[in-house]
Amino acid sequence: MNSLREANTRTNAERLEIARNALVSARIDALMCRLPENVLMLSGHWPLCGDAVLVFPAEGNMVCIVPETQVEEVSAEIWDAQILAYAHGRHDSPDQEREIERCLIDLANKNSWKTIGYEGTFEGIAAPGNVAEPRVPSKRFEQLLKSATSKATFIDAQELLDLLRKTKTAWEIEKIRLANEIANIGFEVFFEMVDAGRSAIELAAAVEQAIMVKGTGYKKARRVRAFAQVAVGKDETLAGWRPFEVTTNRKLQKGELAILELAVVADGYWADRTRVRVAGSASPELQRLSDIVKQAQDAAISAIYPGVCASKIDKQARGIISKNGLENEFVHITGHGVGFRYHEGYPILAPGSSQALLPNAIVTVEPGVYLPDFGGIRIEDDIVVTSEGPEILAPFSRQLS
């Protein structure tokens, strides 16, 4: 093992210990994972094309099965693991599924696993490095796993994996912080470029280009992608409460709003941020609305601490907005988990949510208001839950103009 991998393995001893203890408690001898976020969490490798298969045992070193064309990149990222490579990608290469099965049969013959956990009921997934073509562990892949390890009993490990992803280690928090710092590169461009005559697609393209050009190599980040969604004008930003923006070629007019919904992934770790900007100077009413949203975000963030009920945080943001007579204009939740995916299911900051925030969870806080006469205003940042109080990852200006 090279010195970098040794250092990474030592740094991630916390994650490895947590995962192995969870397997022992669940009486699972090994996990077999293919989803990029689970492979990343357990091994440090962000799959390039989604075809890495990670075997993570309760005892002993993990094994990562990958095409031989990916060995160089996998070796640069993965922690203490054996890499099993198979021929793939050439015109005369063997069938990929059969090669994966061959590797799994070899591993099963060398071990005495009785119970194996697999990704049985995941629906949403995080993208691999090649975001254009993610791979989903299907029923066919499940059958391949069971065929290769026929002596073992298989159980769905979704709940266990979800539990592991609820909190982040110190290493993971720093990686997510890095993604947030790179997101700020995009905010800088957005703030500079929002002006009358700029189109939404022009703004989105400039943000993505800056993040990928300047973010790649930033603090040793190897693989960086950005997903900028921009809505401009009253009608488009009014619909900005949806979990997506439709980026058009509409051009900003003086005094109009532009919302940037921004996802950034750096080496597999995600940031989810939003800023809004006005073309030219903000009117007094737009400035008032922006100030209300900022106050709501501040109130929600200040309520974040270990053990707090998620609905209480939502209540803080919603209370500020309601006090200003805008309760019907805040139509979405206050926040959600983030880190191994763009949107994670824990925690959810919403009315009625009974989830308690765990130490070292990461959550977005993103209140907003949407009025037909003005459009939509939303501000979003990623927050770490700590015993010392909430920590905003990579703060950035919230000024409207």
N, C-alpha and C positions, 0 to 999 in steps of 0.2 A: 504494500500500500504506500502511495506517495505521501509526502509530508502534508499536502493540502487536505487529502482525504482523511488522514489521521487527525488533523486539527478539527475538521468538520465533524468527524465521528465523536470526538471528545465533547465538542460544543453541543452536540445533539444527544448526548447521553440521557438528558431529561426526557426527551420525546421517546427514545427507545425504551427507557425503563417504564414510562407510563403505558406504552402500548403493550409491552410484554406482560406487565402486571394485569392489564385488562384481559389479555388472552387467558392467563392462568385463572383469573376469577371466573371467566366465562367457560372454562374447561374446553378451550379451543386450542388445538395443537399448532395450527398454522392458519394464516390468512393468505388468500390468493386474490390479488387486486389487479385491475386493469384501468380503472378510472383515473385520469391524470391527477386529480386532487388527492386521492388516496395514495397513489404511488409516490407523489411528492411528499406528503406528510410523513410517510413511513421510511423514506429512503433518501430524500433530498434531490431526487431526479425528477425534472419536469419532462414527461415524455414528449418526444419530438413529433410523433405522428399518432400517438395513442395506441401503439401496438406493443408497448412494453408490458410484460406480465411480471408482477412482483410476488414472490413467495416469501412471506414474513413469518418465521416460526417463533413459537414461544421460547424456544431454546435454540441457541446456535445462530449462525450468521444468515442473513437474508440472501436470497438469490434473485437476480434480475435477468429475465429472459428477453433478449432483444435481437433484432436483425444485426448482422455483422457490420452493416453500413453505419450503425449508430454507436459503435463501441467507443470511439474517441470522445464523443460528446457525453455519453453516459459516464465514462470513467472520470471526466472532469467534474461531475456533479455529485455522484452517488457516495453515500457514506460507506461504512464497513459492510461490503457485500461482495458476493461472488457474481461475476457476470457470465452468463451462458449465452453465447452468440450462435446464431444459425444463418446459413446462407439465404440471402433474399435480395431481390431487386434486379437481378440479371435475368436474361432471357432463358437461361438454363437452370435457374434456381429451383429447388424443390418447393412443393406446396407449403405456404406459410403455416396454415393451421396444423398440418401434419408435423411440421418441424417443432412447433410449440408443444404439441402433444408428445412428441418424442422426448423433448427435454423434461417435461413433467413426469413422464413414466420413469425416466432415469432417476429423478429426484425422489419419487415415491418409493422406488425400490431400495433406495439408500436410507430411507427413514421409516419410522413406524407411526406415522400420523394416523390417529383414529378419528379425529374430528377436525374438519376443515371449514373455515368461514369464507364466504364469498359474497360478492356484491349482488344480492338477489333482487332487490326491489328499489334500486335507485331510478329516478326518472330524470330530473335535471342533472346536468353534468357541467364541469368546467372544461374549457377547451384545452387541447394539447398545444404544443408549439405551432403546429400547422393548424391554425384555427379554422381554415377553410374546409377541413374534412375530418371532424372528430369521429372516433369509433366508440360504439356503445357495446358493452358486454351483453350480448343477446342470449336468448334461450339456447341457440346453437353453441355459443361459447361455454355456457354452463354445462351442456352435455359433453363438450370436449374435456372440461375439467374433471367431470365425474368419470368419464371413460378412462382418463389417464391415471386416476387415483381411485380405482374401483373398490379398494378395500376400506376406504374411509367413509364416514358419514358426513354429509354436507349440511351446513346450516346457514341461513341468511344472516350476515353480519352487518346489515345496514345500521341497526340501532347502535351497535358497538362503535362502528366507524363514525357515526354522527356524534356520539358522545365524546370521542377522542377529539373531534374537530371543534367542539364548543369552546375550548380554551386554547390559547396559543402559548408556546414556550418563548423564552427570551430571544432565541434565535429567530423564530418565526415573526415575532413582533418587529424585530429590526428589519427583516425582509419586507414586511408590509409597510413599515415606515419608509423604506427605500422606494417602494412603488408610489407612495404618496408624495415623496419629494420629487419624483419624476413627473407626477401629475401636475405639480406646480409649474414645471416648464411649459406645459400646455396652457395653464392659466395665464402665465405671463404673455404669451402670444395672443390669447383671446382678449385680454384687457387692452393690449396695444392696438389690435385690429378692429375691434367693434366700432363701426362708424357708419354713417349714412352712405349707401351705395354698395356696401359689402353684402354678399349673399351668404345664406346659411351654409351652403356646401363649401364655399370658399373658406369660411371660418373653420369648419370642421376639418377640411383638408390641411390647412395650415397648422392647426393644433396637433393633428396626428403626425405630420411630418416632423415638427419640432421635437415631439416626444421621442419618436423613433430614432431620429438622427442624433439628438443631444443626450437622450436617455441611454442609448446603447453605449456601454462603457462607463457610464456614470457610476462611481463607487463600485466598479467592477461588475456591474450588471451585464449579463451576457446576451440575453434575449428579451427584448422589450417590444410590446405592442400596445397600441392605443385605439380606443373605440370612442370617437367623439360624435355625439349626436347634438345637433344645434337646431333650435327653433327660434324663429325671428318674427317680430310683429305681434299685434294684439291677438289675432285668431290662433296662430300657431302656439304661442306661449300659453294661451288660455287652456290648451289641451296638454300643457306640460306636466300635469299631475299624473299622467300615465307613466308606467315604468319604462317608457321609451319615448324618443322624439323621432319624428319623421323629418329628415334633413332634406330641404328642397333648395331650389335655386332662387327662391324669393329674396329680394334685396331689402335691406334695412332702410327705413325712412328715419329722418331726424326725429329724435325723441322717443323712438320705439325701443322695446326690450329685446334682448337676445339671451336665451338660456342655453348654457353648455352643460349637458349631462355627459360625464366623462368616466370611462372605465380604463384603467391602466393595469397591465399585467407585466411584471418584471420577474423573470425566471420562475414563473408559476404562481407568484403571490400577487393578490389583487388589491387595488384601491378603487373606491367608488366616490366620486366627488361631483359637486355641482356648484356653478357660479352663474350669476345673472349680471348683465351689463346693459347700459343704455347708450344708444347712439347719440352722442352730444351730451347735453346737460339734462339731468333728471328734473322733471316737474316736481313741485312741492308735494303733490299727492303720491307720485311714485316714490319719492324719498321717504314719505311717511310710511308707506306700505313696506318698503325695504327695512326701515328701522324696526317695525313691528316683527318682521320675520327674524331679524337678528336678535331681538330681545327674546323671542320664543326659543330660538336655538340656544342662546346663553342659559335660559332657565332650564331647558331640558338637560344640557350638558352638566350644569351645576348639581343636578339631582342624581348623577351617576355615581354609584359606589357599589362594592360587592354586597350582594344580598338584596339590593333594592328590587322591588317588583317592576317589571317592564312597563306595566300600565301607568305607574306613578310618573315615570319619565315622560310618557306620552301626555299625561295630564298636565304636566308643567308647561309644555309647549302649547297645548291646545287651550290652556287657561289664559295665556297671554293673548293669543289670537282672538279668543272669545271675548275677553275684556274690551277689546277694541271693536266689537261688533262684527267680527268676520268669521264667526264659528262655522257658517255654511260654506265658506270659501276655502277651508282647510279640509280637503276631501280624502287625503291618503294617510297612511301610517307615518309615524315620526321616524322610524328607522328599522334596520335589520342587521343581521350579522354580515361580516365580510372578511375576506382574507384568503382562504383556500379556493373560494369562488367569488364571483362578482356579487351575487346575492346568496346569502346563506340563511337557513331556516331558523337559526338561533343566534341571538335573541330577536324577537319581534316586538318592537315598541309600538303598541297599539292599544286602543281601549279594550278592556277586558282581558288583556294578556296577563296570565298568572306566572309567567316565567320569572325566576329570580336570576339576576345577573351574577355570573361567576367571576372570580378574580381572573384577570388576563383574557377575558373575552374582548372582542373588538366589535364595535357596533357603529353604524352610521347614525347621524342625527341630521334630519333633513326636513324641517317644517317648510310649509309654503302656503301662499294664498293665490287664488286665481279668480280674477274679476273680469266680466265681459267688457267693461269700459276701458280696461288698462292692459289686460293680459296676466301672465303668471310670473311670480317671483318665488324662487326656492333657493336655499343655501344648504349645502351638504358637506359634512366633514366626517372623517373616521376617528373614532374615539376608543382608547384603551381603558378598560376598567381596572383601576389599581386601588390598593388599600390607602394610598396617599391622596386619592382623588382622581378625577377624570383627566386623561392626557390626550390632547389633540395631536394627531400625527401630522406633522408638517403644516402648521397653520399658514394661511394665506389671506390676503386682503379680502374683505367682503364689501368693499365700496361699490356703489351702483354706478358711479360715473367719476 
